[in-house]
């Protein structure tokens, strides 16, 4: 297995953490008779030699020894070694696949020995047989031979887990080799009916949905739900987990985080990935599964719902209400899954608000979550209820504020409640005023309170904020960011903060001058006081200050006309955020849509995160922003969330997307 390993100059090679001298020890550890040593060695291979998918010279040098380990029957956990080789080999779309870079060389090294994977299809170890089919499809460059190997193996394989892997590999083969796909599709279609097991039939349906959707039943959802019910009926009773946790390695932790029914989770994920934009079918599938009697299947459905909600726009009131219903049982795993999904939905979780409120009412011990390490945080049920905007959360938050343990993050739950949260302001102010000004964690403790009070526009926060500004030590950690939050709180009070004017004027010459100028404009409305600071930042400030100055000038509108030359220059900046901020200000200040529109349209198409401020500009402009209305109409007509990339990748902030839609609709109302 290790012939020649000592002749390799490992010391001259590198991995993620420096010298690769320890790689021979890791490779030998993979062959150890001790399970803990094997897992630690595997953890080291993923953590250093193949760190986050990276390929180093030591990774390439390891490949022959990994193959030697994979074929030795006496080596335990060989399936994990095959999976490691598959990961090192990567996929065809690696960035340097054709330029001879390390990823391309790694793929070539694995492909050159792909015949080994073919030999493992009939290995005595079922785990190895499960790992081998996908490797054969990925790396053996003879499609007809590959299909023949899969066909031969699938007809004689006795293990259901291996049959699932073979079924998935047939689907992968059909997608990778569409010209040779007919035979694989026929094998899959044959396995969607009896006498095959429900799990195998589900796997075949999922693969057909991905590679040959025309071969699916006309209405696949009822068939899938029937198979899920049959599969649940055949599932053996759960085996209690052993008391030991095993070695504390990355691989071990990931293994322990796997769902209780990993196979079912994978089957459902395959179906949802394949159905993709068929949102009605996916909603029907989720709704059916969320109503089934088996809690494991319901838990899988809850986790699958998150990807749908975050990627596609639709009416989700039905499945959200069903997810809320999962909070009523005694299954902690199911309840925690439901809470994890609901708290990310914000206003879309309204159909579950009654269930959230019932849970909060019945389980006050869930108000605050205490961690083994770190500060307490607001409990998920309370946070999720507050994010729906339900005013019943106000009473709960008031009770937490009056309790013995008040989480520092509580204030962040307040903005979604709107004016209904006004009764919380006195307690929030008292906590803010009681914070020691020289505390090392002042930023973490004060900012959530300021976020809440800013959202409430609380005028009585003004004297508290002024005292804090006066008492902050110069060397305080995160001082400038905390000052920014205090200035935003003053600005939110508007004209009621006039007593802050002298302090704000004094801060114009500080490192927070732009933020002070914006606050001063909001409080006093005197352009002559703030323009010199904003003009100086526009011409000589850092990138962050230039962008902030442009955003402040946008709010000044026509009063900022002296800034037009600087704004016109900034529309040509290299940084996209500076360009777009300048373009919005240019339009707002001078009513010049020509240059601004070109910049904003390019950014709208190139970076979806710029869409919300651009839509907000159109809203402020009213009918004068009609030149942007075609973008807004296209946005509200799109079924995909604005920051969700192909395949569901990208940013998945449901709350931000729903906010963008609201702004677009309001702006179009002016048309």
C-alpha positions in Angstrom: 0.0 0.0 0.0 2.7 2.4 0.9 5.5 1.3 -1.4 7.6 4.3 -2.3 5.9 6.6 0.2 9.2 7.4 2.0 10.9 8.2 -1.3 8.5 11.1 -2.0 10.0 14.5 -1.0 7.0 15.5 1.2 9.0 18.1 3.0 9.2 20.1 -0.2 5.5 20.0 -0.7 2.7 22.1 0.8 -0.9 21.8 2.0 -3.3 24.3 3.6 -1.3 24.7 6.8 2.3 24.6 5.5 4.7 21.8 5.1 3.3 18.4 3.9 5.7 16.4 6.1 2.8 15.0 8.0 1.0 13.5 5.0 2.6 10.1 5.2 1.3 9.8 8.8 -2.2 10.7 7.6 -2.1 8.2 4.8 -0.9 5.5 7.1 -3.6 6.5 9.6 -6.3 5.8 7.0 -5.2 2.1 7.2 -5.2 1.9 11.0 -7.2 -0.8 12.8 -8.3 1.9 15.3 -11.5 3.7 14.2 -10.6 6.9 16.0 -7.2 7.1 14.3 -8.8 6.5 10.9 -11.3 9.3 11.4 -8.7 11.6 12.6 -6.6 10.8 9.6 -9.5 11.4 7.3 -10.2 14.7 9.0 -6.6 15.7 8.4 -6.9 14.8 4.7 -10.0 17.0 4.3 -8.7 19.7 6.6 -5.2 20.2 5.2 -4.4 18.1 2.1 -7.7 18.8 0.4 -8.8 21.8 2.4 -12.2 23.1 1.3 -11.8 21.4 -2.0 -8.3 22.9 -2.8 -5.7 20.9 -4.5 -2.0 21.2 -3.6 1.1 19.3 -4.8 0.8 17.1 -1.7 -2.8 16.3 -2.8 -1.6 15.1 -6.2 1.2 13.1 -4.6 -1.4 11.4 -2.3 -3.6 10.1 -5.1 -1.6 6.8 -5.9 -1.5 5.9 -2.3 -5.2 6.5 -1.8 -6.0 4.2 -4.8 -3.7 1.6 -3.2 -5.7 1.9 0.0 -9.1 1.7 -1.8 -8.4 -1.8 -3.2 -7.1 -3.5 -0.1 -9.8 -5.5 1.5 -8.2 -5.4 4.9 -8.5 -1.6 5.1 -11.6 -0.4 6.9 -13.7 2.6 5.8 -12.6 2.3 2.2 -15.8 3.9 1.1 -14.6 7.2 2.7 -11.4 6.9 0.7 -13.3 6.4 -2.5 -15.4 9.5 -1.7 -12.2 11.5 -1.0 -10.8 10.5 -4.4 -14.0 11.6 -6.0 -13.8 14.9 -4.3 -10.1 15.4 -5.3 -11.0 14.5 -8.9 -13.6 17.3 -8.9 -16.0 18.0 -11.7 -15.7 18.9 -15.4 -16.5 22.5 -14.8 -13.5 23.3 -12.5 -12.1 26.7 -13.3 -8.8 25.5 -14.7 -10.0 22.3 -16.4 -8.1 22.9 -19.6 -5.1 24.9 -18.5 -3.0 22.3 -16.8 -3.6 23.8 -13.3 -3.7 21.7 -10.1 -7.5 21.0 -10.4 -7.1 19.7 -14.0 -4.1 17.6 -13.0 -6.0 16.2 -10.1 -8.9 15.2 -12.4 -6.4 13.6 -14.8 -4.7 11.7 -12.0 -8.0 10.2 -10.8 -9.3 9.6 -14.3 -6.1 7.7 -15.2 -6.9 5.1 -12.6 -10.7 5.1 -13.0 -10.6 1.4 -13.9 -10.0 0.8 -10.2 -13.5 2.2 -9.5 -15.0 -0.2 -12.0 -13.4 -3.1 -10.2 -14.9 -1.9 -6.9 -18.5 -2.2 -8.2 -18.6 -5.8 -7.1 -16.5 -5.3 -3.9 -17.5 -7.4 -0.8 -18.0 -4.2 1.2 -21.5 -2.6 0.5 -20.1 0.8 1.5 -17.5 0.6 -1.2 -20.1 -0.6 -3.7 -22.3 2.5 -2.8 -19.4 4.9 -3.4 -18.1 3.3 -6.6 -20.9 3.8 -9.2 -20.8 7.6 -9.0 -17.0 7.5 -9.4 -17.2 5.2 -12.4 -19.7 7.7 -14.1 -17.6 10.7 -13.3 -14.1 9.4 -14.3 -14.3 6.5 -16.7 -14.3 8.0 -20.2 -16.0 5.1 -22.0 -19.8 5.8 -21.9 -20.9 2.6 -23.5 -18.7 0.6 -21.1 -19.9 2.6 -18.1 -23.6 2.0 -19.0 -22.9 -1.7 -19.5 -21.2 -1.9 -16.1 -24.1 -0.1 -14.4 -26.7 -2.3 -16.2 -24.9 -5.5 -15.2 -24.4 -4.5 -11.6 -28.0 -3.2 -11.0 -29.5 -6.5 -12.1 -27.5 -8.6 -9.5 -27.0 -6.1 -6.6 -28.8 -7.4 -3.4 -28.3 -4.3 -1.2 -30.9 -1.6 -1.2 -28.5 1.1 -0.4 -26.2 0.1 -3.2 -29.2 -0.1 -5.6 -30.1 3.5 -4.7 -26.5 4.6 -5.5 -26.7 2.7 -8.8 -30.0 4.4 -9.6 -28.6 7.8 -8.8 -25.6 7.0 -11.0 -27.9 6.1 -13.9 -29.4 9.6 -13.7 -26.0 11.2 -13.5 -24.9 9.2 -16.5 -28.0 10.3 -18.5 -27.2 14.0 -17.7 -23.5 13.7 -18.5 -23.9 11.6 -21.7 -27.2 12.7 -23.3 -26.3 11.0 -26.6 -26.1 7.7 -24.9 -28.9 8.3 -22.3 -31.7 6.2 -23.7 -30.5 3.0 -22.1 -30.1 4.6 -18.7 -33.5 6.3 -19.0 -35.1 3.0 -19.8 -33.5 1.3 -16.8 -34.8 4.2 -14.6 -38.3 4.1 -16.0 -38.5 0.3 -15.4 -37.7 0.9 -11.7 -40.6 3.3 -11.1 -43.1 0.5 -10.8 -43.4 -2.7 -8.7 -41.8 -5.0 -7.7 -39.1 -2.5 -6.8 -39.1 -1.1 -3.3 -40.7 2.3 -2.6 -37.3 3.9 -1.9 -35.9 2.7 -5.2 -39.0 3.8 -7.1 -38.7 7.3 -5.5 -35.1 7.4 -6.5 -35.9 6.5 -10.1 -38.7 9.1 -10.2 -36.3 11.8 -8.9 -33.6 10.9 -11.5 -36.2 10.8 -14.3 -37.4 14.3 -13.3 -33.9 15.5 -13.7 -32.9 13.8 -17.0 -36.1 12.8 -18.8 -39.1 14.7 -17.3 -41.3 13.6 -20.2 -41.1 10.0 -18.8 -42.7 11.0 -15.5 -46.4 10.4 -14.7 -48.6 13.2 -15.8 -49.2 14.1 -12.2 -46.2 12.9 -10.3 -47.1 14.3 -6.8 -49.7 11.7 -5.8 -47.4 8.9 -6.9 -44.5 10.3 -4.9 -46.7 10.8 -1.8 -48.0 7.2 -2.0 -44.4 5.9 -2.2 -43.3 8.1 0.7 -46.1 6.6 2.8 -45.2 3.0 1.7 -41.5 3.7 2.5 -42.4 5.1 5.9 -44.3 1.9 6.7 -41.3 -0.2 5.8 -38.8 1.9 7.7 -37.3 0.1 10.7 -37.7 1.7 14.2 -35.1 4.2 15.0 -32.1 2.8 16.9 -31.2 5.0 19.9 -27.9 6.7 19.5 -25.1 5.4 21.6 -23.9 7.6 24.5 -20.4 8.1 23.1 -20.0 10.9 20.6 -16.9 9.5 18.9 -13.8 11.6 18.1 -14.2 15.3 18.0 -13.2 15.7 14.3 -14.8 17.7 11.5 -15.8 14.5 9.8 -17.3 13.2 13.0 -19.3 16.4 13.7 -20.7 16.4 10.1 -21.7 12.8 10.5 -23.6 13.6 13.7 -25.3 16.5 12.1 -26.8 14.3 9.3 -30.6 14.0 9.3 -32.1 10.9 11.1 -33.3 9.7 7.7 -30.5 10.8 5.4 -31.6 8.6 2.6 -35.1 10.0 2.6 -33.7 13.5 2.8 -31.6 12.9 -0.3 -34.5 11.4 -2.2 -36.7 14.4 -1.5 -33.8 16.8 -2.3 -33.3 15.1 -5.6 -37.0 15.5 -6.5 -37.1 19.1 -5.5 -33.9 19.9 -7.4 -35.2 18.3 -10.5 -38.7 19.9 -10.3 -36.9 23.3 -9.7 -39.4 26.0 -11.1 -42.4 23.7 -11.1 -43.5 25.5 -7.9 -47.1 24.3 -7.9 -45.9 20.6 -7.9 -43.3 21.3 -5.2 -45.9 23.0 -3.0 -48.3 20.1 -3.4 -45.5 17.7 -2.6 -44.5 19.6 0.5 -48.1 20.0 1.6 -48.8 16.3 1.3 -45.6 15.3 3.1 -46.2 17.9 5.9 -49.6 16.3 6.5 -48.4 12.7 6.6 -48.4 10.8 9.9 -44.6 10.0 10.0 -42.7 12.7 11.8 -39.4 11.8 10.1 -40.9 12.5 6.7 -42.5 15.7 8.0 -39.1 16.8 9.2 -37.5 16.1 5.8 -40.3 18.2 4.2 -39.7 21.1 6.6 -36.0 21.2 5.6 -36.8 20.9 1.9 -39.2 23.8 2.1 -36.5 26.3 2.9 -34.8 26.0 -0.5 -38.2 26.5 -2.2 -39.2 29.6 -0.2 -35.8 31.2 -0.6 -35.6 30.7 -4.4 -39.1 31.1 -5.9 -41.9 33.6 -5.3 -45.4 32.2 -4.7 -48.3 32.0 -2.3 -46.8 29.8 0.5 -49.6 30.3 3.1 -50.6 26.6 2.9 -47.2 25.0 3.5 -46.2 27.7 6.0 -49.3 27.0 8.1 -48.5 23.3 8.0 -45.0 24.0 9.1 -46.4 26.0 12.0 -48.5 22.9 12.9 -45.3 21.0 13.5 -44.6 23.1 16.6 -47.5 21.5 18.5 -46.0 18.0 19.0 -43.4 16.6 21.3 -40.8 15.9 18.7 -37.9 18.3 19.5 -36.1 17.7 16.2 -39.2 18.5 14.2 -40.0 21.5 16.2 -36.4 22.9 15.9 -36.5 22.3 12.2 -39.8 24.2 11.9 -38.5 27.1 14.0 -35.3 27.3 11.9 -37.3 27.7 8.7 -40.0 30.0 10.1 -37.6 32.5 11.7 -36.0 33.2 8.3 -39.4 33.9 6.6 -40.3 37.1 8.5 -43.7 38.3 7.2 -44.2 35.2 5.1 -44.5 33.2 8.4 -47.7 35.0 9.3 -49.8 31.8 8.6 -47.8 30.1 11.4 -48.1 33.0 13.9 -50.9 31.4 16.0 -48.8 28.3 16.4 -45.7 30.3 17.3 -47.7 32.3 19.8 -49.1 29.1 21.3 -45.6 27.7 21.7 -44.3 30.8 23.3 -47.3 30.9 25.7 -46.9 27.3 26.7 -43.1 27.2 26.9 -41.8 30.3 28.6 -38.5 28.5 29.1 -38.0 29.0 25.3 -38.0 32.8 25.7 -34.2 32.9 26.1 -31.6 30.4 24.7 -28.6 29.8 26.9 -25.5 28.5 25.1 -22.8 26.4 26.5 -20.4 29.1 25.4 -21.3 32.7 24.6 -23.9 35.1 25.6 -27.6 34.2 25.8 -29.8 35.0 22.8 -33.5 35.5 22.2 -35.3 32.2 21.8 -36.2 31.2 18.3 -40.0 31.1 18.9 -40.0 34.6 20.2 -37.8 35.9 17.4 -39.9 34.2 14.7 -43.1 35.6 16.2 -41.7 39.1 16.3 -40.5 38.9 12.8 -44.0 38.2 11.5 -45.0 41.6 12.9 -47.5 40.0 15.2 -48.2 42.5 18.0 -48.6 39.7 20.5 -44.8 39.5 20.5 -44.6 42.9 22.3 -46.0 41.5 25.5 -43.5 38.6 25.4 -40.5 40.9 24.7 -41.6 43.1 27.5 -41.6 40.1 29.9 -38.1 39.2 28.7 -36.9 42.8 29.2 -38.2 42.6 32.8 -36.7 39.2 33.5 -33.4 38.3 35.1 -31.6 37.4 31.8 -32.0 39.8 28.9 -30.3 38.8 25.6 -28.2 41.4 24.0 -29.8 40.7 20.6 -33.4 41.3 21.7 -33.5 44.8 20.1 -33.1 43.3 16.6 -36.5 41.6 17.0 -38.2 45.0 17.4 -38.1 46.7 14.0 -40.5 44.2 12.4 -43.2 45.0 15.0 -43.5 48.6 13.8 -45.4 51.2 16.0 -46.9 48.4 18.1 -43.5 48.0 19.8 -43.6 51.6 21.2 -44.4 50.4 24.7 -41.0 48.7 24.8 -39.1 52.0 24.3 -38.7 53.0 28.0 -37.2 49.6 29.0 -34.9 49.7 25.9 -33.7 53.2 26.8 -33.1 52.2 30.4 -30.9 49.3 29.3 -29.0 51.5 26.9 -28.4 54.2 29.6 -27.2 51.5 32.0 -24.4 50.2 29.8 -20.9 51.0 31.0 -19.3 53.4 28.5 -15.9 51.7 28.7 -17.1 48.1 28.4 -15.2 46.1 25.9 -18.4 44.6 24.5 -20.3 47.9 24.4 -20.7 47.7 20.6 -22.3 44.3 20.7 -24.7 45.2 23.6 -25.6 48.8 22.5 -26.2 48.4 18.8 -29.2 46.0 19.0 -30.8 48.4 21.4 -30.1 51.3 19.1 -31.5 49.4 16.2 -34.8 49.0 18.0 -35.0 52.6 19.2 -34.0 53.9 15.8 -36.8 51.8 14.2 -39.2 53.3 16.7 -38.0 56.9 16.0 -37.9 57.4 19.8 -37.4 61.0 20.6 -36.6 60.3 24.2 -33.5 58.4 23.2 -31.9 61.7 22.2 -30.5 62.6 25.7 -29.3 59.0 26.3 -27.5 59.0 22.9 -25.9 62.4 23.6 -24.6 61.2 26.9 -23.1 58.1 25.3 -21.5 60.1 22.6 -19.9 62.4 25.2 -18.6 59.5 27.3 -17.2 57.1 24.7 -13.5 56.5 25.3 -11.3 57.3 22.3 -9.7 53.8 22.3 -13.0 51.9 22.6 -13.2 48.9 20.3 -15.5 49.5 17.3 -16.0 53.1 18.4 -16.6 54.6 14.9 -19.3 52.0 14.2 -21.0 52.6 17.5 -21.0 56.3 16.9 -22.6 55.7 13.5 -25.4 53.8 15.2 -25.9 56.6 17.7 -26.1 59.2 14.9 -28.7 57.1 13.1 -30.8 57.1 16.3 -30.5 60.9 16.5 -31.5 61.2 12.8 -34.5 58.9 13.4 -35.8 61.4 16.0 -35.9 64.1 13.3 -36.8 67.6 14.4 -37.3 66.3 18.0 -33.5 66.0 18.3 -32.7 69.7 17.9 -30.9 69.6 21.2 -28.3 67.4 19.4 -27.5 70.1 16.8 -24.4 71.4 18.6 -23.0 67.9 19.1 -23.7 67.0 15.5 -22.0 70.2 14.2 -19.0 69.4 16.4 -18.8 66.0 14.9 -18.6 67.3 11.3 -14.8 67.5 11.5 -14.5 64.0 12.9 -14.0 60.6 11.3 -17.8 60.3 11.4 -18.3 63.6 9.6 -20.4 62.2 6.8 -22.8 60.4 9.1 -23.0 63.5 11.3 -23.8 65.6 8.3 -26.6 63.3 7.3 -28.0 63.3 10.8 -27.7 67.1 11.0 -29.6 67.5 7.7 -32.4 65.2 9.0 -32.6 67.1 12.3 -32.0 70.7 11.1 -32.4 70.8 7.3 -29.7 73.4 6.8 -27.8 72.6 3.5 -25.1 75.2 4.2 -24.1 73.4 7.3 -23.6 70.0 5.7 -22.6 70.6 2.1 -18.9 71.4 2.8 -18.4 68.1 4.6 -20.2 66.1 1.9 -18.4 67.9 -0.9 -15.0 67.2 0.8 -15.8 63.5 1.3 -17.0 63.3 -2.4 -13.6 64.7 -3.6 -11.1 63.4 -1.1 -12.7 60.8 1.1 -12.2 57.0 1.2 -14.4 54.8 -1.0 -16.8 54.2 2.0 -17.0 58.0 2.6 -17.6 58.8 -1.0 -20.5 56.3 -1.2 -22.0 57.6 2.1 -21.7 61.2 1.0 -23.5 60.4 -2.3 -26.2 58.6 -0.3 -26.6 61.7 1.9 -26.7 64.0 -1.1 -29.5 61.9 -2.6 -31.6 62.8 0.5 -30.8 66.5 0.1 -32.3 66.6 -3.3 -32.1 69.9 -5.2 -30.5 71.6 -2.2 -27.3 69.7 -3.1 -26.8 71.2 -6.6 -23.2 72.4 -5.7 -22.3 68.7 -5.6 -23.3 68.0 -9.2 -19.7 68.1 -10.6 -18.4 65.6 -8.0 -21.4 63.3 -8.5 -20.9 63.3 -12.2 -17.3 62.3 -11.7 -18.3 59.6 -9.3 -20.6 57.9 -11.7 -17.5 56.7 -13.5 -15.9 55.3 -10.4 -14.4 51.7 -10.5 -16.5 50.7 -7.5 -20.1 49.7 -8.5 -21.6 50.9 -5.2 -20.0 54.3 -5.5 -21.2 54.6 -9.1 -24.8 53.6 -8.2 -24.9 55.9 -5.2 -23.7 58.8 -7.3 -26.2 58.0 -10.1 -29.1 58.0 -7.7 -28.0 61.2 -6.1 -27.5 62.8 -9.6 -31.1 61.9 -10.5 -32.5 63.1 -7.2 -30.5 66.4 -7.1 -30.7 67.5 -10.7 -33.4 65.4 -12.3 -30.8 64.1 -14.8 -31.9 60.6 -15.8 -29.6 60.3 -18.8 -26.3 59.4 -17.1 -27.9 58.0 -14.0 -30.2 55.7 -15.8 -27.4 54.0 -17.8 -25.4 53.4 -14.6 -28.4 52.1 -12.6 -29.6 49.8 -15.4 -26.2 48.2 -15.8 -26.0 47.6 -12.0 -29.5 46.3 -11.9 -28.6 43.6 -14.4 -25.1 42.9 -13.1 -25.7 42.9 -9.3 -29.2 42.2 -8.0 -28.3 43.6 -4.6 -28.4 47.1 -6.2 -32.1 46.8 -7.0 -33.6 47.7 -3.7 -32.0 51.2 -3.5 -32.8 51.8 -7.1 -36.4 50.9 -6.6 -36.5 53.1 -3.6 -35.3 56.0 -5.8 -38.1 55.4 -8.2 -40.5 55.4 -5.3 -39.2 58.8 -4.1 -39.2 60.3 -7.6 -42.8 59.4 -8.2 -43.9 60.0 -11.8 -40.4 61.5 -12.5 -39.0 58.0 -12.1 -41.1 56.5 -14.9 -38.0 55.7 -16.9 -37.2 52.9 -14.4 -40.7 51.5 -14.3 -40.0 48.8 -16.9 -37.4 47.4 -14.6 -39.8 47.4 -11.7 -42.6 45.7 -13.8 -40.1 43.0 -14.9 -39.1 42.5 -11.2 -42.6 42.0 -9.9 -43.4 39.7 -12.8 -40.4 37.4 -12.2 -41.1 34.2 -10.4 -37.5 33.9 -9.1 -36.3 35.8 -6.1 -34.0 38.6 -7.2 -30.8 37.3 -5.5 -31.3 33.6 -6.1 -28.9 32.4 -8.8 -29.3 29.4 -11.1 -30.0 26.2 -9.3 -31.0 28.1 -6.2 -27.4 29.4 -5.4 -26.8 32.9 -4.3 -28.2 35.1 -1.5 -31.5 33.8 -0.1 -32.8 36.7 2.0 -36.5 36.2 1.7 -37.2 39.3 3.8 -35.1 41.5 1.5 -36.8 40.1 -1.6 -40.3 40.7 -0.2 -39.1 44.2 0.7 -38.0 44.8 -2.8 -41.3 43.7 -4.2 -43.2 46.0 -1.8 -41.1 49.0 -2.9 -41.6 48.1 -6.6 -45.4 47.8 -6.2 -45.6 51.1 -4.3 -43.4 52.9 -6.9 -45.6 51.5 -9.8 -48.6 52.9 -8.0 -47.4 56.3 -8.9 -47.4 55.5 -12.6 
